[in-house]
Amino acid sequence: MSMVLRAAILVLSLCGLSAPAAAEPPAIKAFFKRPQVREPKLSPSGRYLAIQTAGRNDRMKLAVIDLHTMAEPRFVAGFSDADIASHRWLNEERLVFRISNSPDGSTRVMAGGLWAVDRDGKNGRQLINSYKSFITNDVSLVSDRRLDINWTLHGVPADGSHDVIVMRRRWGSESEATGAQLARMDTRSGLTRNLSAGLPDYVVDWLLDWRGEPYAVQAFQGGKSRFYKRDAEGRWQAWFEDDGYNRRHPVPTWISPDGQMVGEKSHNGFTALFELDPATG
């Protein structure tokens, strides 16, 4: 039996679940009840399993299981009036998570925010504000240096650091030419490093390399998609252009450390992957 399966059995046993009688249909409220366990995700080494599980007040909280010791899951983060909705490992020691609407309608969240915490529940910090100011928490979360609600998590660098890549969407009151901007944030200090120097106008999407550094961007204006690639000096250079509604070229989505590039495009009614030439797109 795998360690992950054993961990799931452990969690369910702790929740006191029992198999329903075969002849009994489930109660209507069961369709709206939060699951006891969801979103299991292994740490990079595979030793720890992070899960979302129902805690006090039936709110979804973040817990971590040590698959070597198989001890009881440790609750590391949670709120008394909101549910944790998604989480990701940054490295073996630290995670980030967001919140969302509750399935029973008891909590409405307009912006999911972003928080970080160590796998032992220490060193919690709120990174991005949530549009729900009355949210409270069961762990002490430092709130200084929080980004505004128009920021969101863009990705996690695969370098084992405590950093995340965050993206800023323009406010409705800003010029349409204001594009989506990117920054790298240290989840321990809350400090950010701007990645948008010299950015073209109207940027809607970013492609990062394996280090989490900007490689290419897509700008959209007047039905045209214009792609730019960053040169060795960090300047954005025109790469190729496409029809924004009836695309002829795959959209670059991934680049490897050795320069192999993959893109996505509709093909025969499906979304397909294509190998791309990094020089021409």
C-alpha positions, 0 to 999 in steps of 0.5 A, a space after each residue: 500500500 502506498 504512503 499516500 493511500 495510507 495517509 488518506 486512510 489515516 485522515 479519514 479514520 481521524 474524521 470518524 467516517 463510516 461507510 453508509 449502508 448500501 440501501 440508504 440514499 445520501 441525505 440532500 445536505 451531503 451534496 453541499 457538505 465540504 469534503 473531509 479531504 481534498 487537493 492532496 499535494 506532495 512536497 518536492 521530496 515526497 515526504 510530506 503531504 499537504 491536504 485541505 480538510 474540514 476543521 472547526 466550524 466545518 471550514 476547509 483548513 490546510 494540514 500537513 502529514 509526515 508520510 515517514 512517521 504517519 503521525 496525525 495531520 498537523 493543521 498549519 493554516 485556516 480561517 474561522 470565516 473562510 475556506 482555503 481553496 488552493 495551495 502549492 508547495 514552494 519548497 520542502 518547508 513552505 507553502 502558499 494558499 488562497 481562499 474562495 467562496 464556500 460551497 454553501 454560500 456562507 462566504 463570498 470572496 471577490 478576491 482570493 488573496 494569497 498567504 504563505 506559511 511553513 509546513 509546521 504552521 509557523 512564519 505565516 504571512 499575508 502576501 496579497 489582500 483579499 476583498 473580504 476585510 473581516 476574514 480572521 485566522 487561527 494563526 498569526 499572519 503578518 499583514 505588512 507589505 501586502 499587495 492590493 487585490 488586483 494582484 494574483 499568484 502567477 506561478 512558483 519558480 522551480 528553484 527551491 526558493 521561498 519566492 513566488 511570481 505575482 501578477 498585477 492586473 490594471 485597474 479599470 480607471 487606468 489606461 488600456 495600454 497598461 499591461 499585466 505587470 509581473 514581480 517576484 516576491 519573497 514570501 518571508 519578507 514580503 519584499 518584491 522585485 519588479 520584473 516589468 522594466 521596459 515592458 511593451 503596452 497592452 501585455 496580457 500574458 507572460 512566459 517565464 523560463 525555468 528560473 522564473 525569469 521573464 522570457 516572452 510576453 503577449 500584447 493584445 490590441 485591436 484584434 492583433 496579438 503581438 509577441 515580444 521576447 527579451 534579449 540578453 540585455 533584458 530589452 523587449 524585442 518584437 518576435 512575431 504577430 498573429 490574429 488574436 481571434 483566429 490564431 495561425 501560430 501556437 501560443 508559447 507556453 513552456 521553455 526548458 533549460 536547454 531551450 526547447 519550447 512548446 506551444 498550444 493551439 487549436 487543432 482538429 477540434 482539440 487543444 494540441 501541443 506543438 514544438 516551437 522554434 525559439 528563434 521564430 516562434 
